[in-house]
């Protein structure tokens, strides 16, 4: 009868491999909930400290499954496989841990291209309910936070807005609903902007002629792009947008056209502080002569405004 030779757990560890490529926070949380509900153990990896430069912002995350699959990014793509291997080791031991990479790290063979250093918190997930609650809230377009306590190895949901970072001994990861772009205007420009917005991963709503949403439809994670060549047609939409929490309101036209637009809104009783919310001419390019350039200009401007919102 031959004796069985025990093998170290790390020798049995699966090879890390990307399940899919995404840095979208909702995609990452959804993957974590999905694999957990399929019966796999999973770890949530969060960037909790940056020393010097870093490719990702504080709070960037990955999810690693015990079978080696992972998604998300905590760096520029150069360290994710190594991070996944460390997370698999944590899963095998059932223990949370902190991992330092780059500057100040014991891993001399893992050097960050930016020359800085990062610290990652690896949390072995215990219950998908908190993830599903967070995803449900984001699906309702309500912001939430996940609060991770390393000492207690706990992950708690907090409803409402917040900022990613340390709050005492707890690391807070804030999530906002996916940005939405509501676009209206003449068919050529509208279709071009909608195509670029969809290609860039934005939820996109193209309004039909005469369609006017309510202010409640334009939340704080919604951008409004008005691409008309007729001020009279855009005024009902502008009136609703200015009464909403939309983070971006842009309108097509020259500076002369915008002056006429503002005067029309003043005549309707709109205050100067409200008029200042309108980005006109719309986009990052001062002038565009074709629909494709306009589309790139508009979506880039919205992306820039959204980044400023995320940094607040």
Sine and cosine of phi, psi and omega as CSV:
sin_phi,cos_phi,sin_psi,cos_psi,sin_omega,cos_omega
0.00,0.00,0.85,-0.52,-0.06,-1.00
-0.99,0.11,0.60,-0.80,0.02,-1.00
-0.99,0.14,0.59,-0.81,0.04,-1.00
-1.00,0.08,0.70,-0.71,-0.01,-1.00
-1.00,-0.10,0.86,-0.51,0.03,-1.00
-0.94,0.33,0.67,-0.74,0.01,-1.00
-0.92,-0.39,0.60,-0.80,0.01,-1.00
-0.88,0.47,0.65,-0.76,-0.04,-1.00
-0.82,0.57,-0.60,0.80,-0.06,-1.00
-0.91,0.41,-0.40,0.91,0.04,-1.00
-0.96,0.29,-0.34,0.94,0.00,-1.00
-1.00,-0.09,0.03,1.00,-0.08,-1.00
-0.91,0.41,0.70,-0.71,0.03,-1.00
-0.94,0.34,0.39,-0.92,0.02,-1.00
-0.98,0.21,0.79,-0.62,0.01,-1.00
-0.90,0.44,0.62,-0.79,0.04,-1.00
-0.47,-0.88,0.61,-0.79,-0.03,-1.00
-0.94,0.33,0.80,-0.60,0.07,-1.00
-0.95,0.30,-0.65,0.76,0.10,-1.00
-0.24,-0.97,0.27,-0.96,-0.04,-1.00
-0.98,-0.21,0.87,-0.49,0.06,-1.00
-0.28,-0.96,0.59,-0.81,0.16,-0.99
-0.90,-0.45,0.31,0.95,0.03,-1.00
-0.98,0.18,0.81,-0.59,-0.09,-1.00
-0.87,0.49,-0.61,0.79,-0.01,-1.00
-0.92,0.38,-0.67,0.75,0.05,-1.00
-0.85,0.52,-0.66,0.75,-0.07,-1.00
-0.93,0.37,-0.72,0.69,0.04,-1.00
-0.90,0.44,-0.63,0.78,-0.01,-1.00
-0.90,0.43,-0.62,0.78,0.05,-1.00
-0.90,0.44,-0.66,0.75,0.01,-1.00
-0.88,0.48,-0.73,0.68,-0.01,-1.00
-0.90,0.43,-0.64,0.77,-0.05,-1.00
-0.90,0.44,-0.77,0.63,-0.06,-1.00
-0.93,0.37,-0.58,0.82,0.02,-1.00
-0.90,0.44,-0.69,0.73,-0.01,-1.00
-0.94,0.33,-0.33,0.94,0.08,-1.00
-0.99,0.11,0.00,1.00,0.07,-1.00
0.99,-0.15,0.11,0.99,0.01,-1.00
-1.00,-0.08,0.54,-0.84,0.20,-0.98
-0.97,0.23,0.53,-0.85,-0.04,-1.00
-0.54,-0.84,0.44,-0.90,0.01,-1.00
-0.83,-0.56,0.62,-0.79,0.08,-1.00
-0.97,-0.23,0.87,-0.50,-0.04,-1.00
-0.96,-0.28,0.80,-0.60,-0.09,-1.00
-0.80,-0.60,0.71,-0.70,0.08,-1.00
-0.97,0.22,0.93,-0.36,-0.12,-0.99
-0.92,-0.39,-0.11,0.99,0.02,-1.00
-0.44,-0.90,0.64,-0.76,0.06,-1.00
-0.82,-0.58,0.79,-0.61,0.05,-1.00
-0.90,-0.43,0.93,-0.36,-0.09,-1.00
0.99,0.15,-0.70,-0.71,-0.01,-1.00
-1.00,-0.03,0.32,-0.95,0.04,-1.00
-0.41,-0.91,0.48,-0.88,-0.02,-1.00
-0.98,0.20,-0.39,0.92,-0.05,-1.00
-0.84,-0.54,0.36,-0.93,-0.01,-1.00
-0.99,0.16,0.36,-0.93,0.09,-1.00
-0.82,0.57,0.73,-0.68,-0.02,-1.00
0.99,-0.14,-0.11,0.99,0.06,-1.00
-0.85,0.53,0.56,-0.83,-0.14,-0.99
-0.69,-0.73,0.39,-0.92,0.19,-0.98
-0.76,-0.65,0.40,-0.92,0.20,-0.98
-0.84,-0.54,0.74,-0.68,-0.02,-1.00
-0.84,-0.54,0.79,-0.61,0.02,-1.00
-1.00,-0.08,0.48,-0.88,-0.04,-1.00
-0.89,0.46,-0.34,0.94,0.01,-1.00
-1.00,0.05,0.08,1.00,0.06,-1.00
0.97,-0.23,-0.27,0.96,0.01,-1.00
-0.95,0.32,0.60,-0.80,0.06,-1.00
-0.53,-0.85,0.31,-0.95,0.11,-0.99
-0.53,-0.85,0.32,-0.95,-0.02,-1.00
0.99,-0.13,0.12,-0.99,-0.04,-1.00
-0.63,-0.78,0.67,-0.74,0.15,-0.99
-0.88,-0.48,-0.04,1.00,0.06,-1.00
-0.54,-0.84,-0.37,-0.93,-0.06,-1.00
-1.00,0.06,0.18,0.98,-0.02,-1.00
0.96,-0.27,-0.14,0.99,-0.07,-1.00
-1.00,0.06,-0.31,0.95,-0.09,-1.00
-0.89,-0.47,-0.10,0.99,-0.17,-0.99
-0.87,0.48,-0.62,0.79,0.01,-1.00
-0.90,0.43,-0.67,0.74,0.03,-1.00
-0.91,0.42,-0.64,0.77,0.03,-1.00
-0.90,0.44,-0.67,0.74,0.02,-1.00
-0.88,0.48,-0.64,0.77,0.03,-1.00
-0.88,0.47,-0.65,0.76,0.03,-1.00
-0.93,0.38,-0.60,0.80,0.02,-1.00
-0.92,0.38,-0.61,0.79,0.06,-1.00
-0.89,0.47,-0.64,0.77,0.06,-1.00
-0.87,0.48,-0.66,0.75,0.05,-1.00
-0.90,0.44,-0.63,0.78,0.03,-1.00
-0.90,0.43,-0.65,0.76,0.01,-1.00
-0.90,0.43,-0.52,0.86,0.01,-1.00
-1.00,-0.02,-0.24,0.97,-0.02,-1.00
0.93,0.36,0.49,0.87,-0.09,-1.00
-0.79,-0.61,0.68,-0.74,0.15,-0.99
-0.95,0.32,0.40,-0.92,0.07,-1.00
-0.37,-0.93,0.22,-0.98,0.08,-1.00
-0.94,-0.35,0.66,-0.75,-0.07,-1.00
-0.79,-0.62,0.82,-0.57,0.04,-1.00
-0.97,-0.25,0.72,-0.69,0.03,-1.00
-0.78,-0.63,0.46,-0.89,0.00,-1.00
0.97,0.24,-0.66,-0.75,-0.03,-1.00
-0.84,0.55,0.79,-0.61,0.01,-1.00
0.99,0.16,0.18,0.98,-0.04,-1.00
-0.99,-0.14,0.50,-0.87,0.08,-1.00
-0.98,0.21,-0.15,0.99,-0.02,-1.00
-1.00,0.00,1.00,-0.06,-0.08,-1.00
-0.94,0.35,-0.38,0.92,-0.04,-1.00
-1.00,0.02,0.00,1.00,0.06,-1.00
-0.92,-0.38,0.98,-0.19,-0.05,-1.00
-0.91,-0.41,0.79,-0.62,0.02,-1.00
-0.98,0.18,0.71,-0.71,-0.02,-1.00
-0.85,0.52,-0.50,0.86,-0.02,-1.00
-0.97,0.26,-0.20,0.98,0.02,-1.00
0.99,0.10,-0.06,1.00,-0.01,-1.00
-1.00,-0.05,-0.37,-0.93,0.02,-1.00
-0.60,-0.80,0.43,-0.90,0.02,-1.00
-0.70,-0.71,0.43,-0.91,0.14,-0.99
-0.87,-0.49,0.73,-0.68,-0.03,-1.00
-0.90,-0.44,0.65,-0.76,0.13,-0.99
-0.98,-0.20,0.84,-0.53,0.03,-1.00
-0.97,-0.23,0.90,-0.43,-0.04,-1.00
-0.92,-0.40,0.86,-0.51,0.07,-1.00
-0.98,0.21,0.92,-0.39,-0.07,-1.00
-0.92,0.40,0.63,-0.78,-0.04,-1.00
-0.94,-0.34,-0.50,0.87,-0.13,-0.99
-0.49,-0.87,0.81,-0.59,-0.01,-1.00
-0.97,0.24,-0.12,0.99,-0.09,-1.00
-0.86,0.51,-0.67,0.75,-0.02,-1.00
-0.91,0.42,-0.56,0.83,0.04,-1.00
-0.93,0.35,-0.69,0.73,0.01,-1.00
-0.90,0.43,-0.62,0.79,0.04,-1.00
-0.90,0.45,-0.66,0.75,0.03,-1.00
-0.90,0.43,-0.69,0.72,0.00,-1.00
-0.91,0.42,-0.63,0.78,0.03,-1.00
-0.89,0.46,-0.67,0.74,0.02,-1.00
-0.90,0.44,-0.69,0.72,0.01,-1.00
-0.91,0.42,-0.56,0.83,0.06,-1.00
-0.91,0.41,-0.50,0.87,0.09,-1.00
-0.99,0.10,0.08,1.00,0.01,-1.00
0.90,0.43,0.67,0.74,0.08,-1.00
-0.90,-0.43,0.78,-0.63,0.01,-1.00
-0.94,0.35,0.51,-0.86,0.02,-1.00
-0.59,-0.81,0.19,-0.98,0.11,-0.99
-0.73,-0.68,0.53,-0.85,0.20,-0.98
-0.94,-0.35,0.80,-0.60,-0.03,-1.00
-0.96,-0.28,0.89,-0.46,-0.03,-1.00
-0.96,-0.28,0.81,-0.58,0.05,-1.00
-0.94,-0.34,0.95,-0.30,-0.06,-1.00
-0.86,0.51,-0.66,0.75,-0.03,-1.00
-0.90,0.44,-0.66,0.75,0.00,-1.00
-1.00,0.02,-0.07,1.00,-0.04,-1.00
0.76,0.65,0.70,0.72,-0.07,-1.00
-0.87,-0.48,0.48,-0.88,0.03,-1.00
-0.76,-0.64,0.88,-0.47,-0.12,-0.99
-0.83,-0.56,0.65,-0.76,0.02,-1.00
-1.00,0.09,0.67,-0.74,0.10,-1.00
-0.78,-0.63,0.83,-0.56,0.00,-1.00
-0.99,0.15,0.53,-0.85,0.03,-1.00
0.97,-0.25,0.09,-1.00,-0.04,-1.00
-0.97,0.24,0.35,-0.94,0.05,-1.00
-0.22,-0.98,-0.06,-1.00,0.05,-1.00
-0.82,-0.57,0.66,-0.75,0.01,-1.00
-0.95,0.33,0.76,-0.65,0.00,-1.00
0.42,-0.91,0.02,-1.00,-0.03,-1.00
-0.98,0.19,0.68,-0.73,0.13,-0.99
-0.81,-0.58,1.00,0.01,-0.13,-0.99
0.92,0.38,-0.83,-0.55,-0.01,-1.00
-1.00,-0.05,0.11,0.99,-0.04,-1.00
-0.92,-0.39,0.70,-0.72,0.10,-0.99
-0.99,-0.12,0.80,-0.60,-0.02,-1.00
-0.98,-0.20,0.81,-0.59,0.11,-0.99
-0.93,-0.37,0.92,-0.39,-0.03,-1.00
-1.00,-0.01,0.62,-0.78,0.02,-1.00
-0.79,-0.61,0.66,-0.75,0.12,-0.99
-0.90,-0.44,0.43,-0.90,0.09,-1.00
-0.86,0.52,0.41,-0.91,0.04,-1.00
-0.86,0.52,0.67,-0.75,0.01,-1.00
-0.91,0.42,0.61,-0.80,-0.01,-1.00
-0.85,-0.52,0.63,-0.78,0.07,-1.00
-0.90,-0.44,0.86,-0.51,0.11,-0.99
-0.97,-0.22,0.85,-0.53,-0.09,-1.00
-0.80,-0.59,0.64,-0.77,0.04,-1.00
-0.59,-0.81,0.46,-0.89,0.02,-1.00
0.45,-0.89,-0.29,-0.96,0.02,-1.00
-0.94,0.34,0.52,-0.85,-0.16,-0.99
-0.82,0.58,-0.68,0.73,-0.07,-1.00
-0.87,0.49,-0.81,0.59,-0.03,-1.00
-0.93,0.37,-0.65,0.76,-0.02,-1.00
-0.87,0.50,-0.75,0.67,-0.04,-1.00
-0.91,0.41,-0.60,0.80,0.01,-1.00
-0.91,0.41,-0.72,0.70,0.00,-1.00
-0.91,0.42,-0.66,0.75,0.00,-1.00
-0.88,0.47,-0.65,0.76,0.00,-1.00
-0.89,0.45,-0.72,0.70,-0.01,-1.00
-0.92,0.40,-0.64,0.77,0.00,-1.00
-0.89,0.46,-0.70,0.72,0.02,-1.00
-0.90,0.43,-0.68,0.74,0.01,-1.00
-0.89,0.46,-0.53,0.85,0.01,-1.00
-0.99,0.14,-0.03,1.00,0.08,-1.00
1.00,-0.06,0.19,0.98,0.00,-1.00
-1.00,0.08,0.65,-0.76,0.22,-0.98
-0.91,0.41,0.79,-0.61,-0.17,-0.99
-0.78,-0.62,0.76,-0.65,0.05,-1.00
-0.86,-0.50,0.89,-0.45,0.04,-1.00
-0.99,-0.16,0.90,-0.44,-0.04,-1.00
-0.98,0.21,0.66,-0.75,0.07,-1.00
-0.99,0.17,0.29,-0.96,-0.03,-1.00
-0.83,0.56,0.80,-0.60,0.02,-1.00
1.00,0.08,-0.15,0.99,-0.01,-1.00
-0.98,0.20,0.79,-0.62,-0.01,-1.00
-0.79,-0.61,0.90,-0.43,0.02,-1.00
-0.96,0.28,0.17,-0.99,0.12,-0.99
-1.00,0.00,0.36,-0.93,0.04,-1.00
-0.83,0.56,-0.52,0.86,-0.01,-1.00
-0.93,0.37,-0.36,0.93,0.03,-1.00
-0.97,0.23,-0.26,0.97,-0.06,-1.00
-0.94,-0.35,1.00,0.06,-0.08,-1.00
-1.00,0.07,-0.09,-1.00,-0.10,-1.00
-0.94,0.34,-0.12,0.99,0.06,-1.00
-0.93,-0.38,0.37,0.93,0.00,-1.00
-0.91,-0.42,0.68,-0.73,0.11,-0.99
-0.95,-0.32,0.58,-0.81,0.01,-1.00
-0.88,-0.48,0.82,-0.57,0.03,-1.00
-0.86,-0.51,0.89,-0.46,-0.02,-1.00
-0.95,-0.32,0.86,-0.51,-0.17,-0.99
-0.84,-0.54,0.78,0.63,0.02,-1.00
-1.00,-0.10,0.36,-0.93,0.16,-0.99
-0.95,-0.31,0.25,0.97,-0.05,-1.00
-0.67,-0.75,0.91,-0.41,-0.05,-1.00
-0.88,0.48,-0.63,0.77,-0.05,-1.00
-0.86,0.51,-0.58,0.81,-0.02,-1.00
-0.96,0.28,-0.47,0.88,-0.06,-1.00
-1.00,0.02,-0.33,0.95,-0.11,-0.99
-0.86,0.52,-0.69,0.73,0.03,-1.00
-0.87,0.49,-0.61,0.79,0.03,-1.00
-0.95,0.32,-0.65,0.76,0.04,-1.00
-0.89,0.46,-0.64,0.77,-0.01,-1.00
-0.86,0.50,-0.68,0.74,0.02,-1.00
-0.94,0.34,-0.68,0.73,-0.03,-1.00
-0.88,0.48,-0.65,0.76,-0.02,-1.00
-0.93,0.36,-0.39,0.92,0.03,-1.00
-1.00,0.02,-0.02,1.00,-0.05,-1.00
-0.98,-0.20,-0.03,-1.00,0.05,-1.00
-0.99,-0.14,0.23,0.97,-0.04,-1.00
-0.76,0.65,0.71,-0.71,-0.06,-1.00
-0.99,0.16,-0.21,0.98,0.00,-1.00
-0.53,-0.85,0.74,-0.67,0.10,-1.00
-0.74,-0.68,0.90,-0.43,-0.01,-1.00
-0.80,-0.59,0.52,-0.86,-0.03,-1.00
-0.67,-0.74,0.61,-0.79,-0.02,-1.00
-0.96,0.27,0.48,-0.88,0.10,-1.00
0.77,-0.64,0.29,-0.96,0.01,-1.00
-0.97,0.25,0.07,-1.00,0.06,-1.00
-0.91,0.41,-0.55,0.84,0.06,-1.00
-0.91,0.41,-0.67,0.74,0.05,-1.00
-0.89,0.45,-0.63,0.78,-0.01,-1.00
-0.92,0.39,-0.59,0.81,0.06,-1.00
-0.87,0.49,-0.67,0.74,0.05,-1.00
-0.91,0.42,-0.64,0.77,0.02,-1.00
-0.87,0.49,-0.74,0.67,-0.02,-1.00
-0.89,0.45,-0.63,0.78,0.02,-1.00
-0.91,0.41,-0.62,0.78,0.04,-1.00
-0.89,0.45,-0.62,0.78,0.02,-1.00
-0.95,0.31,-0.59,0.81,0.09,-1.00
-0.88,0.47,-0.65,0.76,0.00,-1.00
-0.90,0.44,-0.41,0.91,0.05,-1.00
-1.00,0.01,0.04,1.00,0.07,-1.00
1.00,-0.08,0.17,0.99,0.02,-1.00
-0.98,0.21,0.65,-0.76,-0.04,-1.00
-0.99,0.12,0.35,-0.94,-0.04,-1.00
-0.87,0.50,-0.58,0.81,-0.01,-1.00
-0.89,0.46,-0.53,0.85,0.04,-1.00
-0.97,0.26,-0.63,0.77,0.00,-1.00
-0.90,0.44,-0.50,0.86,-0.02,-1.00
-0.92,0.40,-0.26,0.97,0.01,-1.00
-0.97,0.25,-0.29,0.96,-0.09,-1.00
-0.99,0.12,0.82,-0.57,0.10,-1.00
-1.00,-0.01,0.94,-0.33,0.00,-1.00
-0.51,-0.86,0.75,-0.66,-0.02,1.00
-0.89,0.46,0.56,-0.83,-0.04,-1.00
-0.94,0.34,0.51,-0.86,0.10,-0.99
0.99,-0.15,0.09,-1.00,0.00,-1.00
-1.00,-0.05,-0.32,0.95,0.03,-1.00
-1.00,0.03,0.67,-0.74,-0.02,-1.00
-0.90,0.43,-0.65,0.76,0.02,-1.00
-0.64,-0.77,0.65,-0.76,0.12,-0.99
-0.77,-0.63,0.57,-0.82,-0.07,-1.00
-0.90,-0.43,-0.02,1.00,0.03,-1.00
-0.55,-0.83,0.32,-0.95,-0.12,-0.99
-0.91,0.41,-0.57,0.82,-0.03,-1.00
-0.92,0.38,-0.70,0.72,0.04,-1.00
-0.90,0.43,-0.63,0.77,0.04,-1.00
-0.88,0.48,-0.68,0.73,-0.03,-1.00
-0.88,0.48,-0.72,0.70,0.04,-1.00
-0.88,0.47,-0.68,0.73,-0.02,-1.00
-0.88,0.48,-0.70,0.72,-0.05,-1.00
-0.93,0.35,-0.75,0.66,-0.05,-1.00
-0.91,0.41,-0.60,0.80,0.05,-1.00
-0.90,0.43,-0.63,0.78,0.00,-1.00
-0.91,0.41,-0.65,0.76,0.04,-1.00
-0.91,0.41,-0.67,0.75,0.03,-1.00
-0.87,0.49,-0.65,0.76,0.02,-1.00
-0.90,0.43,-0.68,0.74,0.03,-1.00
-0.90,0.44,-0.61,0.80,0.02,-1.00
-0.92,0.39,-0.63,0.78,0.05,-1.00
-0.88,0.48,-0.67,0.75,0.04,-1.00
-0.88,0.47,-0.62,0.79,0.02,-1.00
-0.90,0.44,-0.68,0.74,-0.01,-1.00
-0.91,0.41,-0.51,0.86,-0.03,-1.00
-0.99,0.17,-0.24,0.97,-0.06,-1.00
-0.94,0.33,0.00,0.00,0.00,0.00
